């Protein structure tokens, strides 16, 4: 039995608990997770004894190659998706159909209610995302690959950094190296921020030479060949910086290490967040750490679980999360250190291997 069949069977059990005799998957990433199909513009209808992918002729061959054994409903050009959905549900005699209420647009929901009037629609948002939080062995292997790609690209780019290189050039170079090493590209647009701009947690790259300041923050990740993501952040010291920024670096590193040590099955996400937050708050910088400690990664760069004060759910073996505390001082600079961590049966494993101690941050620019 394929891993995709196992996932669909798990979803069927959740579907049955909701009282539905069918389930409409409209999130393209969730379709990929449940079938292996890596295209888009396609929905999946899950039935008690089968599954049907609804797509169009552009993807017929790809669907047959990537998800053999799955039934297809290929609509002809000019036929609306709602028509295909109506046709399949009537043929299968579904009466109660779950749908991804966190994904379905208002317009499509209205069309479903009006166009398939003999079906009761049951909102079931987050069911597939709940399954995706715990990774299987193949997924963990893919994330390891994404981490390796990100680290190799970073190492190559870092060794050739020049003072005249601009933030934008560094970001493009990282993407190029990831592709050169076999990845699909970056898992998100890299954040490359120098000096005071490092105080912007989601800074966009500018045409600013990295040699203009002594601090360089790089937040990047790789997209593996099969679509799984990695997410890392390192801060490089490229020149003279203030003792205050050095202290902040060491404080953020301490907060991150303490939080990683707290990761184990059963630990509440909010409690892990609190460990790092307390270290920073006790040092007087609590108000400068304004985001959650981390998030899950997988087919999406941001997915469950969230390591934040608002999430009290427990961690489970197989989850992969980022741990990324930060301190951001407006007009001065910022430090964030981020690693990807697997929750194991006995505790945790840090999947990222790049050094992050203070001495390793020193970088000579060409």
HELIX and SHEET records of a PDB file:
HELIX    1   1 UNK A    3  UNK A   18  1                                  16    
HELIX    2   2 UNK A   28  UNK A   35  1                                   8    
HELIX    3   3 UNK A   57  UNK A   59  5                                   3    
HELIX    4   4 UNK A   60  UNK A   66  1                                   7    
HELIX    5   5 UNK A   81  UNK A   92  1                                  12    
HELIX    6   6 UNK A  106  UNK A  115  1                                  10    
HELIX    7   7 UNK A  127  UNK A  132  1                                   6    
HELIX    8   8 UNK A  137  UNK A  159  1                                  23    
HELIX    9   9 UNK A  167  UNK A  180  1                                  14    
HELIX   10  10 UNK A  195  UNK A  199  5                                   5    
HELIX   11  11 UNK A  210  UNK A  212  5                                   3    
HELIX   12  12 UNK A  243  UNK A  261  1                                  19    
HELIX   13  13 UNK A  269  UNK A  282  1                                  14    
HELIX   14  14 UNK A  286  UNK A  288  5                                   3    
HELIX   15  15 UNK A  358  UNK A  361  1                                   4    
SHEET    1   A 6 UNK A  71  UNK A  75  0                                        
SHEET    2   A 6 UNK A  50  UNK A  56  1                                        
SHEET    3   A 6 UNK A  43  UNK A  47 -1                                        
SHEET    4   A 6 UNK A  22  UNK A  25 -1                                        
SHEET    5   A 6 UNK A  96  UNK A  99  1                                        
SHEET    6   A 6 UNK A 120  UNK A 123  1                                        
SHEET    1   B 2 UNK A 185  UNK A 186  0                                        
SHEET    2   B 2 UNK A 222  UNK A 223 -1                                        
SHEET    1   C 3 UNK A 191  UNK A 194  0                                        
SHEET    2   C 3 UNK A 215  UNK A 220 -1                                        
SHEET    3   C 3 UNK A 232  UNK A 237 -1                                        
SHEET    1   D 2 UNK A 294  UNK A 296  0                                        
SHEET    2   D 2 UNK A 303  UNK A 307 -1                                        
SHEET    1   E 3 UNK A 320  UNK A 323  0                                        
SHEET    2   E 3 UNK A 339  UNK A 344 -1                                        
SHEET    3   E 3 UNK A 347  UNK A 350 -1                                        
SHEET    1   F 2 UNK A 326  UNK A 329  0                                        
SHEET    2   F 2 UNK A 333  UNK A 336 -1                                        
END                                                                             
